[in-house]
């Protein structure tokens, strides 16, 4: 179950929700997620691009996120990040979409 891999409100959950907001056509680099303030720590401050990329790697390992490609099996899409650099664009997998919807539903107050 998703609850065993991603905790509500965690940095991983924030990444999934950000990627869900631009799914199915969009995606983000770790740099985008960090510098746009889409992923924050417990104090509400943005986390570093390095921390974000670590979380993205963990989500890839869990099968929730994948590298976005030009076409199935094709080259990975890269986007500009800091001056002179690019980063790999990530997007949700089909499992990641289902898991994110489940995660979001778990956060909703119960119907009365």
GITANOR-V671978 format. One record per run of one state. SS is the DSSP state (A for helix, B for strand, O for the rest). FROM is the first residue (numbers start at 0). TO is the last residue. If there is no record, write none. Layout:
((SS,FROM,TO) (SS,FROM,TO))
This chain:
((O,0,0) (A,1,3) (O,4,9) (A,10,20) (O,21,26) (B,27,27) (O,28,28) (A,29,34) (O,35,38) (B,39,39) (O,40,44) (B,45,45) (O,46,47) (A,48,60) (O,61,63) (B,64,66) (O,67,67) (B,68,68) (O,69,74) (B,75,75) (O,76,76) (B,77,79) (O,80,84) (B,85,87) (O,88,88) (B,89,91) (O,92,92) (A,93,106) (O,107,111))
